[in-house]
Amino acid sequence: MSQILGSPPPLLKLTPTRPFPPEIAHPFPTRSRSRGRRRSVRTACERMDDGHYMRRCVELARTAVGRTAPNPMVGCVIVDGGGRIVGEGFHPKAGQPHAEVFALKDAGSSAENATAYVSLEPCNHYGRTPPCTEALIGAKVKRVVVGMVDPNPIVASKGVERLRGSGIDVTVGIEEKLCQKLNEAYIHRMVTGKPFAALRYSLSPNGRIVNQLGKGAEESGGYYSKLLQEYDAVVVPRSMLTATSSLPSSQETGAKQPLHIIIASGVSSSLHLPVSIMESADQIIVLADKSTIVEPESKGIEVIVLEKFSLSSILDFCGRLGFCSILFDLRGDDECFIELIRDGIQEHLVQKVVVEIPSFTERSEETSILPFGDKSLQLKDLQSRNSNENVIVEGYIS
């Protein structure tokens, strides 16, 4: 049975920020220590600055990629007066303790008079967990180094103020761009009220959309497999639904799979899903512009009818589900899906683009669609890399 949703209530609008450029974390010298922990090594002749320990925080935070929404990813490192890391932690999942709690527990009594490095401002409010500021104060740390202030209105600067008010020395803004990049989706959701939207597609050398992904892209370690685990939901056009296709899934070890959303605007009153599609996902949401019956019926499929079918209404729907990040995967000869994306870009609703130029051993299947027709797409902060002989280009929409 289709559920009809009207226009969503207005969301809180804050001043938007510009997208954050990609940053590359530096390698960390490590060695094995007791209890299987890994510790940064610092000899008497070395001097590790605040940035070194903050980059370690980011590395720890990324351990939970794809698992913390709607919370941000956060890492914390406790460093004693001799520059040795005595405690580490990260936030593993919403509802579980924050990074500071794990790091302080790991450090034990060594946290007293130590410096705590944390990639995001410690919270100072009671939610599903107690305030991290009180944990830091109770552990008697001497100094706290914060990567960035939390844009969440119930947190913003309040944690820093509480720590300073208790006599703790606080430094803010160390490796700030790197910390912002880590949680770009969370930040965007906080300052705009909408999920962070990214568009992915593959291009042939002559600039047309290719349905086939490049060699190794879907395998564990491939760019596409790793990309999927970073997003809360993946949206695909109905033209992708063929008898031999399956819905996108990450092959990374322990990856939390994104919710699968199928765009079914402009279809007749029924939509047939091949067996391969239905077997490739536990839960599927079909977004339609009118009442639609999905065949065959399945408990794992829900049809949602949007009163106004647009990218904005789709993002609002995903926002109500608590999602921070949405990946739109453009495959198949679907002009309706392309038009949806075009309009969304004009309305500044798409923030990031991931383009693959695949390497094929045989002729690839091209569509007749040029991604944006005669409209140019202006990107900034471009970054390219090779992945299994494929070229991946990422950028942010100006």
Protein Blocks (a to p, Z undefined) as FASTA:
>chain_A
ZZddddddddddddddddddddddddddddddehhiacddddfkbccdfklmmmmmmmmm
mmmgoklpcbdcdddddddfkopafbdcddfbghiacfklmmmmmnmmmlgopacddfbd
cdfbdcfbccfklmmmmnopabdcdfbacfbfklnomlmmmmmmnopacdehiaklmmmm
mmmmmmmmmmnopacddddddddfkopacfbdcehklpghiaklmmmmmpfbdcddfklm
cfkbccdddfbehiacddddddfehiafbdcddfklmmmpfbdcdddfbdcddddddfkb
ccdddfbacfklmmmmmmmnopabdcdddedjdfklmmmmmmmmmnopafbdcddddddf
bdcdddfbdfkljaccddehiacddeehiacdddddZZ
